[in-house]
Amino acid sequence: MHLEAYDHLRTKIEKHGLTPRLETRIALFISTTKSLNLPFLAMAENAPARSPAWQALNSQLFRECEALNVLMRVTRWAPEPMLYWRNTEIAAPLMTAQLSRRVGLFAPSVASMASFEALAMGHALLATTRLTPIIPETLMLEPFPMALMRIEQENGRLLQTQIRLLKDGFPDIPVETREEIIGRKAEVVDKVFTGFLKDLGA
Protein backbone atom coordinates (compact mmCIF):
# COMPACT_ATOMS: atom_id res chain seq x y z
CA MET A 1 0.00 0.00 0.00
CA HIS A 2 2.88 2.35 0.80
CA LEU A 3 5.38 0.79 -1.59
CA GLU A 4 5.89 3.91 -3.72
CA ALA A 5 6.54 6.09 -0.68
CA TYR A 6 8.92 3.47 0.75
CA ASP A 7 10.87 3.33 -2.51
CA HIS A 8 11.13 7.12 -2.68
CA LEU A 9 12.38 7.43 0.89
CA ARG A 10 14.84 4.56 0.52
CA THR A 11 16.31 6.20 -2.58
CA LYS A 12 16.56 9.50 -0.71
CA ILE A 13 18.40 7.84 2.17
CA GLU A 14 20.74 6.03 -0.20
CA LYS A 15 21.65 9.41 -1.68
CA HIS A 16 21.85 11.58 1.45
CA GLY A 17 22.32 9.07 4.26
CA LEU A 18 20.32 8.49 7.43
CA THR A 19 20.69 11.94 8.95
CA PRO A 20 20.02 12.98 12.59
CA ARG A 21 17.13 15.05 11.27
CA LEU A 22 15.54 12.01 9.64
CA GLU A 23 16.19 9.81 12.67
CA THR A 24 14.57 12.43 14.89
CA ARG A 25 11.42 12.61 12.79
CA ILE A 26 11.06 8.83 12.66
CA ALA A 27 11.72 8.42 16.37
CA LEU A 28 9.21 11.14 17.25
CA PHE A 29 6.48 9.50 15.19
CA ILE A 30 7.12 6.03 16.58
CA SER A 31 7.26 7.41 20.12
CA THR A 32 3.90 9.07 19.58
CA THR A 33 2.30 5.84 18.40
CA LYS A 34 3.73 3.92 21.35
CA SER A 35 2.73 6.53 23.92
CA LEU A 36 -0.88 6.41 22.74
CA ASN A 37 -1.04 2.76 23.73
CA LEU A 38 0.71 2.93 27.11
CA PRO A 39 -2.13 4.37 29.26
CA PHE A 40 -4.47 1.60 28.12
CA LEU A 41 -1.88 -1.10 28.72
CA ALA A 42 -1.27 0.27 32.22
CA MET A 43 -4.90 -0.56 33.00
CA ALA A 44 -3.85 -4.21 33.00
CA GLU A 45 -2.78 -3.69 36.60
CA ASN A 46 -6.48 -3.52 37.52
CA ALA A 47 -7.24 -6.95 36.06
CA PRO A 48 -6.97 -10.19 38.07
CA ALA A 49 -3.31 -11.18 38.10
CA ARG A 50 -3.98 -14.75 37.01
CA SER A 51 -6.18 -13.85 34.06
CA PRO A 52 -4.91 -14.33 30.48
CA ALA A 53 -5.77 -10.69 29.70
CA TRP A 54 -3.57 -9.45 32.55
CA GLN A 55 -0.65 -11.60 31.45
CA ALA A 56 -0.91 -10.45 27.83
CA LEU A 57 -1.37 -6.76 28.50
CA ASN A 58 1.18 -6.59 31.30
CA SER A 59 3.78 -8.23 29.08
CA GLN A 60 2.97 -5.85 26.23
CA LEU A 61 3.23 -2.83 28.54
CA PHE A 62 6.81 -3.62 29.51
CA ARG A 63 7.82 -4.51 25.95
CA GLU A 64 6.49 -1.21 24.66
CA CYS A 65 8.35 0.68 27.41
CA GLU A 66 11.53 -1.19 26.51
CA ALA A 67 11.10 -0.31 22.84
CA LEU A 68 10.75 3.37 23.68
CA ASN A 69 13.81 3.26 25.92
CA VAL A 70 15.95 1.70 23.20
CA LEU A 71 14.72 4.21 20.63
CA MET A 72 15.49 7.15 22.89
CA ARG A 73 19.06 5.92 23.36
CA VAL A 74 20.01 5.16 19.76
CA THR A 75 18.43 8.18 18.05
CA ARG A 76 20.74 11.01 17.09
CA TRP A 77 18.40 13.82 18.10
CA ALA A 78 18.41 16.97 15.97
CA PRO A 79 17.98 20.18 18.04
CA GLU A 80 15.38 21.68 15.71
CA PRO A 81 12.14 22.72 17.49
CA MET A 82 10.19 22.77 14.22
CA LEU A 83 10.66 19.03 13.82
CA TYR A 84 8.92 18.43 17.13
CA TRP A 85 6.13 20.84 16.28
CA ARG A 86 5.64 19.20 12.88
CA ASN A 87 5.33 15.76 14.46
CA THR A 88 2.63 17.05 16.82
CA GLU A 89 0.75 18.53 13.86
CA ILE A 90 0.91 15.34 11.79
CA ALA A 91 0.01 13.02 14.68
CA ALA A 92 -2.87 15.17 16.01
CA PRO A 93 -5.60 13.06 14.32
CA LEU A 94 -4.28 10.01 16.16
CA MET A 95 -4.84 11.76 19.48
CA THR A 96 -8.38 12.68 18.48
CA ALA A 97 -9.16 9.16 17.26
CA GLN A 98 -7.86 7.62 20.48
CA LEU A 99 -10.14 9.85 22.55
CA SER A 100 -13.28 9.33 20.45
CA ARG A 101 -16.14 7.33 21.88
CA ARG A 102 -19.40 6.12 20.40
CA VAL A 103 -21.77 4.99 23.11
CA GLY A 104 -25.47 4.45 22.32
CA LEU A 105 -28.48 4.03 24.56
CA PHE A 106 -28.22 0.24 24.65
CA ALA A 107 -24.47 0.03 24.13
CA PRO A 108 -22.10 -2.05 26.29
CA SER A 109 -20.56 -0.37 29.30
CA VAL A 110 -18.53 2.77 28.74
CA ALA A 111 -15.46 1.07 30.24
CA SER A 112 -15.78 -1.91 27.89
CA MET A 113 -16.20 0.28 24.81
CA ALA A 114 -13.33 2.54 25.84
CA SER A 115 -11.05 -0.46 26.34
CA PHE A 116 -12.04 -1.98 23.01
CA GLU A 117 -11.51 1.30 21.14
CA ALA A 118 -8.10 1.74 22.73
CA LEU A 119 -7.13 -1.83 21.86
CA ALA A 120 -8.35 -1.39 18.28
CA MET A 121 -6.30 1.79 18.01
CA GLY A 122 -3.22 0.01 19.32
CA HIS A 123 -3.76 -2.79 16.83
CA ALA A 124 -4.04 -0.36 13.92
CA LEU A 125 -0.86 1.44 14.97
CA LEU A 126 1.14 -1.78 15.30
CA ALA A 127 -0.14 -3.16 11.99
CA THR A 128 0.42 0.01 9.94
CA THR A 129 3.51 1.78 11.28
CA ARG A 130 6.35 0.08 9.45
CA LEU A 131 9.49 2.05 8.64
CA THR A 132 12.22 -0.54 8.12
CA PRO A 133 11.33 -0.74 4.38
CA ILE A 134 12.79 2.77 3.89
CA ILE A 135 16.21 1.73 5.21
CA PRO A 136 18.75 0.67 2.54
CA GLU A 137 20.18 -2.78 3.15
CA THR A 138 23.68 -1.32 3.47
CA LEU A 139 22.63 0.62 6.58
CA MET A 140 20.65 -2.08 8.40
CA LEU A 141 23.50 -2.89 10.82
CA GLU A 142 23.72 0.66 12.14
CA PRO A 143 22.23 1.26 15.64
CA PHE A 144 19.10 3.17 14.60
CA PRO A 145 17.97 0.78 11.83
CA MET A 146 18.66 -2.20 14.11
CA ALA A 147 16.42 -0.66 16.79
CA LEU A 148 13.67 -0.11 14.21
CA MET A 149 13.94 -3.72 13.07
CA ARG A 150 13.78 -5.00 16.64
CA ILE A 151 10.72 -2.85 17.40
CA GLU A 152 8.87 -4.02 14.30
CA GLN A 153 9.66 -7.66 14.98
CA GLU A 154 8.21 -7.23 18.46
CA ASN A 155 5.21 -5.44 16.97
CA GLY A 156 4.42 -8.58 14.99
CA ARG A 157 4.32 -10.67 18.16
CA LEU A 158 2.22 -8.09 20.00
CA LEU A 159 -0.25 -8.01 17.11
CA GLN A 160 -1.08 -11.68 17.64
CA THR A 161 -2.01 -10.96 21.26
CA GLN A 162 -4.15 -8.00 20.29
CA ILE A 163 -5.94 -9.93 17.56
CA ARG A 164 -6.95 -12.60 20.07
CA LEU A 165 -8.20 -9.99 22.55
CA LEU A 166 -10.14 -8.10 19.86
CA LYS A 167 -11.74 -11.34 18.71
CA ASP A 168 -12.54 -13.01 22.04
CA GLY A 169 -12.03 -10.48 24.83
CA PHE A 170 -15.22 -8.42 24.52
CA PRO A 171 -18.24 -10.73 24.19
CA ASP A 172 -20.58 -7.92 25.35
CA ILE A 173 -19.82 -5.87 22.21
CA PRO A 174 -21.65 -7.03 19.05
CA VAL A 175 -19.43 -8.33 16.25
CA GLU A 176 -20.63 -5.68 13.79
CA THR A 177 -19.79 -2.94 16.30
CA ARG A 178 -16.32 -4.37 16.84
CA GLU A 179 -15.71 -4.56 13.09
CA GLU A 180 -16.86 -0.96 12.62
CA ILE A 181 -14.52 0.30 15.34
CA ILE A 182 -11.54 -1.68 14.03
CA GLY A 183 -12.14 -0.41 10.50
CA ARG A 184 -12.53 3.19 11.66
CA LYS A 185 -9.30 3.15 13.65
CA ALA A 186 -7.40 1.49 10.80
CA GLU A 187 -8.61 4.16 8.37
CA VAL A 188 -7.45 7.01 10.59
CA VAL A 189 -4.04 5.44 11.24
CA ASP A 190 -3.45 4.67 7.56
CA LYS A 191 -4.32 8.22 6.55
CA VAL A 192 -1.96 9.72 9.14
CA PHE A 193 0.87 7.32 8.32
CA THR A 194 0.49 7.98 4.60
CA GLY A 195 0.71 11.71 5.29
CA PHE A 196 3.78 11.18 7.47
CA LEU A 197 5.59 9.24 4.74
CA LYS A 198 4.72 11.90 2.19
CA ASP A 199 5.94 14.68 4.46
CA LEU A 200 9.11 12.75 5.28
CA GLY A 201 9.92 12.36 1.60
CA ALA A 202 9.24 15.99 0.66
C-alpha positions in Angstrom: 0.0 0.0 0.0 2.9 2.4 0.8 5.4 0.8 -1.6 5.9 3.9 -3.7 6.5 6.1 -0.7 8.9 3.5 0.8 10.9 3.3 -2.5 11.1 7.1 -2.7 12.4 7.4 0.9 14.8 4.6 0.5 16.3 6.2 -2.6 16.6 9.5 -0.7 18.4 7.8 2.2 20.7 6.0 -0.2 21.7 9.4 -1.7 21.9 11.6 1.4 22.3 9.1 4.3 20.3 8.5 7.4 20.7 11.9 9.0 20.0 13.0 12.6 17.1 15.1 11.3 15.5 12.0 9.6 16.2 9.8 12.7 14.6 12.4 14.9 11.4 12.6 12.8 11.1 8.8 12.7 11.7 8.4 16.4 9.2 11.1 17.3 6.5 9.5 15.2 7.1 6.0 16.6 7.3 7.4 20.1 3.9 9.1 19.6 2.3 5.8 18.4 3.7 3.9 21.3 2.7 6.5 23.9 -0.9 6.4 22.7 -1.0 2.8 23.7 0.7 2.9 27.1 -2.1 4.4 29.3 -4.5 1.6 28.1 -1.9 -1.1 28.7 -1.3 0.3 32.2 -4.9 -0.6 33.0 -3.8 -4.2 33.0 -2.8 -3.7 36.6 -6.5 -3.5 37.5 -7.2 -6.9 36.1 -7.0 -10.2 38.1 -3.3 -11.2 38.1 -4.0 -14.7 37.0 -6.2 -13.9 34.1 -4.9 -14.3 30.5 -5.8 -10.7 29.7 -3.6 -9.4 32.6 -0.7 -11.6 31.4 -0.9 -10.5 27.8 -1.4 -6.8 28.5 1.2 -6.6 31.3 3.8 -8.2 29.1 3.0 -5.8 26.2 3.2 -2.8 28.5 6.8 -3.6 29.5 7.8 -4.5 26.0 6.5 -1.2 24.7 8.4 0.7 27.4 11.5 -1.2 26.5 11.1 -0.3 22.8 10.7 3.4 23.7 13.8 3.3 25.9 16.0 1.7 23.2 14.7 4.2 20.6 15.5 7.2 22.9 19.1 5.9 23.4 20.0 5.2 19.8 18.4 8.2 18.1 20.7 11.0 17.1 18.4 13.8 18.1 18.4 17.0 16.0 18.0 20.2 18.0 15.4 21.7 15.7 12.1 22.7 17.5 10.2 22.8 14.2 10.7 19.0 13.8 8.9 18.4 17.1 6.1 20.8 16.3 5.6 19.2 12.9 5.3 15.8 14.5 2.6 17.1 16.8 0.7 18.5 13.9 0.9 15.3 11.8 0.0 13.0 14.7 -2.9 15.2 16.0 -5.6 13.1 14.3 -4.3 10.0 16.2 -4.8 11.8 19.5 -8.4 12.7 18.5 -9.2 9.2 17.3 -7.9 7.6 20.5 -10.1 9.9 22.5 -13.3 9.3 20.5 -16.1 7.3 21.9 -19.4 6.1 20.4 -21.8 5.0 23.1 -25.5 4.5 22.3 -28.5 4.0 24.6 -28.2 0.2 24.7 -24.5 0.0 24.1 -22.1 -2.1 26.3 -20.6 -0.4 29.3 -18.5 2.8 28.7 -15.5 1.1 30.2 -15.8 -1.9 27.9 -16.2 0.3 24.8 -13.3 2.5 25.8 -11.1 -0.5 26.3 -12.0 -2.0 23.0 -11.5 1.3 21.1 -8.1 1.7 22.7 -7.1 -1.8 21.9 -8.4 -1.4 18.3 -6.3 1.8 18.0 -3.2 0.0 19.3 -3.8 -2.8 16.8 -4.0 -0.4 13.9 -0.9 1.4 15.0 1.1 -1.8 15.3 -0.1 -3.2 12.0 0.4 0.0 9.9 3.5 1.8 11.3 6.4 0.1 9.4 9.5 2.1 8.6 12.2 -0.5 8.1 11.3 -0.7 4.4 12.8 2.8 3.9 16.2 1.7 5.2 18.7 0.7 2.5 20.2 -2.8 3.1 23.7 -1.3 3.5 22.6 0.6 6.6 20.7 -2.1 8.4 23.5 -2.9 10.8 23.7 0.7 12.1 22.2 1.3 15.6 19.1 3.2 14.6 18.0 0.8 11.8 18.7 -2.2 14.1 16.4 -0.7 16.8 13.7 -0.1 14.2 13.9 -3.7 13.1 13.8 -5.0 16.6 10.7 -2.8 17.4 8.9 -4.0 14.3 9.7 -7.7 15.0 8.2 -7.2 18.5 5.2 -5.4 17.0 4.4 -8.6 15.0 4.3 -10.7 18.2 2.2 -8.1 20.0 -0.2 -8.0 17.1 -1.1 -11.7 17.6 -2.0 -11.0 21.3 -4.2 -8.0 20.3 -5.9 -9.9 17.6 -7.0 -12.6 20.1 -8.2 -10.0 22.6 -10.1 -8.1 19.9 -11.7 -11.3 18.7 -12.5 -13.0 22.0 -12.0 -10.5 24.8 -15.2 -8.4 24.5 -18.2 -10.7 24.2 -20.6 -7.9 25.4 -19.8 -5.9 22.2 -21.6 -7.0 19.1 -19.4 -8.3 16.3 -20.6 -5.7 13.8 -19.8 -2.9 16.3 -16.3 -4.4 16.8 -15.7 -4.6 13.1 -16.9 -1.0 12.6 -14.5 0.3 15.3 -11.5 -1.7 14.0 -12.1 -0.4 10.5 -12.5 3.2 11.7 -9.3 3.2 13.6 -7.4 1.5 10.8 -8.6 4.2 8.4 -7.4 7.0 10.6 -4.0 5.4 11.2 -3.4 4.7 7.6 -4.3 8.2 6.5 -2.0 9.7 9.1 0.9 7.3 8.3 0.5 8.0 4.6 0.7 11.7 5.3 3.8 11.2 7.5 5.6 9.2 4.7 4.7 11.9 2.2 5.9 14.7 4.5 9.1 12.7 5.3 9.9 12.4 1.6 9.2 16.0 0.7 
